Amino acid sequence: MTATPPDPDPARTPGLEPGGGVAPGETPPDSGQTSGLSHPQPMPSRRGPVVTLVAVLLVTLLALAFVVAQVMGWTNLFEGY
């Protein structure tokens, strides 16, 4: 069995001029919808973004602590020992 084409037949479509053009003020006919998902998509895991956020926050806090220690001079406490 052959599927029907998604576009309407131009010979039976009202509002079309000879040659297939559309008269001013007319709305062209709509084509059939042939795309879409065949199966529902699975929900993505939330673990990846949470782990990434925690890692970025940890690195940011460690960098901030290092900068504060440098400014306060705490990294030079054990140079004499």
C-alpha positions as CSV (number, residue, x, y, z in Angstrom):
1,M,0.0,0.0,0.0
2,T,1.3,3.4,-0.9
3,A,1.2,6.2,1.6
4,T,-0.6,9.4,0.6
5,P,1.7,12.4,0.0
6,P,1.9,14.9,2.9
7,D,1.1,17.9,0.8
8,P,-2.5,18.6,-0.4
9,D,-3.4,18.1,-4.1
10,P,-2.9,21.4,-5.9
11,A,-5.8,20.7,-8.2
12,R,-8.3,20.5,-5.3
13,T,-6.8,23.2,-3.1
14,P,-8.9,26.4,-2.9
15,G,-7.0,29.7,-3.2
16,L,-4.3,28.6,-5.5
17,E,-3.7,30.4,-8.8
18,P,-2.7,28.6,-12.0
19,G,0.9,27.6,-11.7
20,G,0.6,26.9,-7.9
21,G,0.9,30.5,-6.6
22,V,-1.1,31.9,-3.8
23,A,-3.3,35.0,-4.3
24,P,-2.5,38.0,-2.1
25,G,-4.3,37.7,1.2
26,E,-4.7,33.9,1.0
27,T,-3.0,31.5,3.4
28,P,-1.1,28.7,1.7
29,P,-2.2,25.2,2.5
30,D,-0.4,23.5,5.4
31,S,1.7,20.4,4.9
32,G,1.4,17.2,6.8
33,Q,3.5,16.7,9.9
34,T,5.9,13.8,9.3
35,S,8.5,14.3,12.1
36,G,8.4,13.5,15.7
37,L,9.8,11.1,18.3
38,S,8.8,7.4,18.1
39,H,9.5,6.7,21.8
40,P,9.5,8.8,24.9
41,Q,12.9,10.0,25.8
42,P,14.4,8.8,29.1
43,M,14.9,11.2,31.9
44,P,18.5,12.2,32.2
45,S,20.4,11.5,35.4
46,R,20.7,14.3,37.9
47,R,23.9,12.9,39.3
48,G,26.2,14.4,36.6
49,P,25.3,18.0,37.1
50,V,25.3,17.7,40.9
51,V,28.8,16.2,40.9
52,T,30.0,18.9,38.5
53,L,28.6,21.6,40.6
54,V,30.1,20.2,43.8
55,A,33.5,19.9,42.1
56,V,33.4,23.4,40.8
57,L,32.4,24.8,44.3
58,L,35.2,22.8,46.0
59,V,37.9,24.0,43.6
60,T,36.6,27.6,44.0
61,L,36.6,27.4,47.8
62,L,40.2,25.9,47.8
63,A,41.4,28.7,45.4
64,L,39.7,31.3,47.6
65,A,41.3,29.8,50.8
66,F,44.7,29.8,49.1
67,V,44.4,33.5,48.1
68,V,43.2,34.4,51.7
69,A,46.2,32.5,53.1
70,Q,48.6,34.3,50.8
71,V,47.2,37.7,51.7
72,M,47.2,37.0,55.4
73,G,50.7,35.7,55.3
74,W,49.8,32.3,56.7
75,T,51.8,30.4,54.1
76,N,55.0,31.9,55.5
77,L,54.5,30.7,59.1
78,F,56.7,27.6,58.7
79,E,59.6,29.0,56.7
80,G,61.9,29.3,59.8
81,Y,61.5,25.7,60.9
